[in-house]
Amino acid sequence: MPEFDTLTFAQSGPITSIVLNRPDAANGMNDTLTRELAVAAALCDTEATKVVTLTGAGRFFSAGGDLKSMAAAPSPSAFVKGIADDLHRALSTFARMDAVLITAINGVAAGAGFSVAVTGDLVLAAESAKFTMAYTKAGLSPDGSSSYYLPRLIGIRRTQQLMLTNRTLSSAEALDWGLVTEVLPDADLATRTDALAEEMARTSRTSNATVKRLLLGTYRNGIEEQMELEGRYIADCARSADGQEGIAAFVGKRAPDFGGAE
């Protein structure tokens, strides 16, 4: 297991926990953090992992790109491209891995922090959390997959408003807009995140992975192609150990045992 300087990484059975850990820098994303996040994501992409939780240390989820480190770089353009490439490698792995990603937004999520926050398959937010794009304030443009996810989650008009005006959303507004799954009192966020992770760890990894694959393709495919994939994937699930257990449990009128949290 590699040692990380800018995040903590812990595995407990089928659950992996990642914490962005630069609290003195508002968990800003420099070259080290994004490189380590890509490594951490790759470590989660295994058959043993069913759930990954991602949150921030301290008062911020993440304030986004570390502008101080960008300003100090000999070539800011090359430096920013390297950060974006590593971040995108991490997010691509999270999106395509079989495990469910739960993001727990413990505070401000700005810029790339906002982008990462909404990539979760399930997104929990503390009541005090706030969401803002902030890119254009610094003369920059969005990264971290936000131009992919936001139009799909909230539509093009609201995306334009967030990206062009840098409107800040409260957690309640983010819930109303469909950016987050649940809003919790600040004191309850960690407990709810752990409980949801354990709940998801008892579900079918095969089914969850298939849901993720289907949803990634749904805006690209026509209805016939999407239904063909549905037919093939559900047949694959029925052949799997999880599918056989789920069917047997339903017929036997008992809870299925998909493994997971003890």
N, C-alpha and C positions, 0 to 999 in steps of 0.2 A: 504494500500500500504506500503510495507516494505521500510525502509530507507537503502540506500546503502552507503558504505564507499569508494568503489573503482570504481564505475561506476555511471553514471547518467541514469535515466530511466524516460521517459516522454511519455504519451499517448495523442494523439490528434485525436479524432474520431477513424477511423479504422487504423490509423498509429501509430506505437510505435517506439520510437527512443532510442537506447542504445549507450552510449559513454563510452568506456574504459577510466577511469579517474585516472590514476596514472602517470601524465606527468613527474614528477620528477624522476620516475623510469622507464621511457620509456614504460609505460603501461605494465611493466613486470607482468607475471602471477604468483602470489603467491597463497597461500591457500585461502585467503579471496576473491581475485578477481574471481577465478574459481568457488568457492562456490556461490558467488553472481551472477555470470553469469548463473549458472544452475537455480537459483531461478528466475532470470529475464526471461530466456527462457520459464520456466513453465508459467509465467504470460502472455506470448505472445500466448500460445497455447489455445486460446479461440475463440469462434465464432465471437466475436466482432472485432478481429484483422485480417486485410487483408494484411498488409505490416509491416515489421520490418526493420529498418535501423540500421546498426552497424558500428561504426567508432571509431577512437581514438582521445584523447585530446592531443594537443601539436604537436610536430614534428614527433612523431612515431605513426604508427598504433599499433604495439606492437613488442617489441624486443624478445618476447617469454617468456619462463620460467625464473623466477627470481632466478638466480643462487646464489645470495647472501643469499636469504632466505633458499635455499636448503642447502648451506654450513653451515648455522647456526643451522639447525634442528638436534635434538638429533639422529634421524635415517633418514638420507637423503633418503634412499630407500623407507621407509614408507611414508615420506613426499611427494616425487615425485609421488608415486602411488596414494596418495590421491588427488593431484592436477590433475593428468591425469584422474582419475575417475570422478571428478566433471566437468572437461572440456568436457569429452566425454558425460556425461549426458546432458550438455547444447547443444552440437552439434547434438546429437541424436534427441533432442526435436526440434531444428531448422530444421533438415532434414525432420522430419515426421509431423510437424505442417502444417496446411492448408495455413497459411500466407506465402507470398513470402518474402524471406530474401534478402535484398540488403546490401552488404558490400561495404563500401566506404573507400578505402585505401589512407589515407592522408599522409603517410610517409613510413618509413622503416617497412617492415613486415618480421620478422626473426623468425626462429624456429617455435614454436607454433603459433606465430603471422601470419606467412606464411600459416600454416595449416588452421587456422581459416579464413583467408582472402579468400581463394579459395573455401570455402564451401558455399558462397553466391549463391543463384539462379541467381542473377545478380550481377556482380562485377565491380564497378567503381574504377578507380585509378587516382590519381593525377600524373602529368608528373614527379614530383620529387620522386614518390614512388619507392622503390627498394624491391626486393624479394630475400631472401636467406634462405636456410634450417638451416645451422649453427649447427645442432645437433652434428655431429661427431667431430666438433672442440672442443666440451666440453666432448668428450668421451661418448656421449649419443646417443640414437636412436630416430627416429621420432615418434611423437604421434599426437593427434589432428585430426585424420582421414586422414592424408596426404598419408599414404600408400594405402588407399582406393581410394581417389579422384585423386591423381596425375597420376597414370597409366591410368585411364579412360580418363582424360583430355588431357594428352600429350604423352602417351605411355611409355613403360617400359624403353627404352634407355635414354630418356630425364630425366625421374624420377631418374634413377640410377646416371646420371651425377649430378643432383641437390643434391641428398642425399649424394653421396660419395665424390664429389669434392667441395661442398658448393659454386658452381658458383652463383654469384649475377646477377640477371636479372634486367634490367631497366624496366620501365613501358611499353615502346615501345616493348621490347622483350617479356614481359609477354603477351601483346596483340597479338603479332605475333605467340606466342606458343599456344594461346588459353586458357590462364589462367584467363584473365580478359575480360570483355564485352566492356568497353569503357575506353579511356584515356582522361582526361580533363586537361586544365591548372589548376594549383593549386588553383587559385582564384575562379575558377568556380565549383570546386568539390562539395561544400556544396549546392550551388544553384541547380546543376544538380541532386544531390541526392534527394533533397526535391521535385523537379519537377517530377522525375521518381517515387518517392513514391506516389505522388498524382495521377499520371497517372495510376499506378497499383492499387490504391485504388478504381478506377472507373471500374476496370475489374471484371470478375466473380471469386469470391472466390472459388466456386465449381469447375470451370474449372481449375483454377490454382492448387488447391489441387490435382486434378486428374492427371494433368501433372506431379507433383512431385512424386506421387505414381508410375506412369508408369515408369518414368525414374530411380527410385531407384531399380526397379526390372529388368531392361532391360538386364543387363549383367548376371543375374542369370538364367533367363528363356529361354527356347527354343522358336522358332518363333510361334509354335502353342499355347503354353501357354500364350505368350505375346499377341497374337491376341485375344485369348479368354478373357483376361483381358480387352483389348481395347473394345471389344464388350459389355461386361458387364458394364464397366465404362461409355461408351458413352450413354448406355441406362439409367443408373442411372442419368447422367447429364440431359438427355432429360426429365426425370420425375421431376427434381428439379425446384425450383422457378426461378433460374438463367437461366436454359435451356429453360423454357417456355417463359421467357421474351426475351431471345436472339432470339429464333425462331420467336416470334411475331414481334419483332422489325425488323428483316430481311424482313419478309413478308410485314410489313407495311412501309418499306423503311424509317425507322427512326433509330436514335441512341439508343441502348439499355440502360436501366437504371438499373444498378446493385447495385446502392447505392454507398457509399464511400465518398470521399473528397467533401466538399462543394465548 
